[in-house]
Amino acid sequence: MPHPKDERIVYHATVLNNAIAVSKKKETPSVKLSIRVDGCDLYPNDELIGKIMYGDLWLTYATMERTTKTLRETFGWQGKNIDELNEPILAQKKIDIVVEWDSSFDEKERPNIMFFNRPKGTLTALDPAILEGVVSDLQPMLDGVLDGTGVPEEMSPPPPASGPNSTLDTDDLPF
């Protein structure tokens, strides 16, 4: 099936394997991923479904922060040592990949993985340090509601200003 030029398409995929690799031309290090394309909501009969693709998470000075964030948020990697990524620890992870059809390498149009994303509908838990602050702020309010005493007075927001010079934005009220 021909794909519109410059269209980015989201595919559901499964990681089959991962390893540390270096590129052939510049010897740039990466986490190389082999990925099986499992499906596509936009094109359910797409030619890539069932195919194996390869992608890289580059390990350079310029990309290390982004790669680490992707490894943590998309693949769930919590390791601290790069050499762990030379073992197939990402295998069987379900991900979404964003693919663009590219002909910059030669005249033939080829699929190129642009991004690795968490599958649609997945959530990431709050960082424990942030969660602790949120919980300590909210728990007294919940306790008051549950025991029937209501939200503690000291936790209620100040009353809105009123009068002709009021800055209350009624469009932003959550009720």
ABEGO torsion letter per residue (X at the ends): XBBBBGBBBBBBBBBABBBBBBBAAAGBBBBBBBBBBABBAABAABAABGBBBBBBBBBBAAAAAAAAAAAAAAAGBABABAAAAABBAABGBBBBBBBBBBAAABABBBBBBABBBBBBGBBBBBBAAAAAAAAAAAAAAAAAAAAGAEBBAAABBBBBBBEAABABBAAABAX
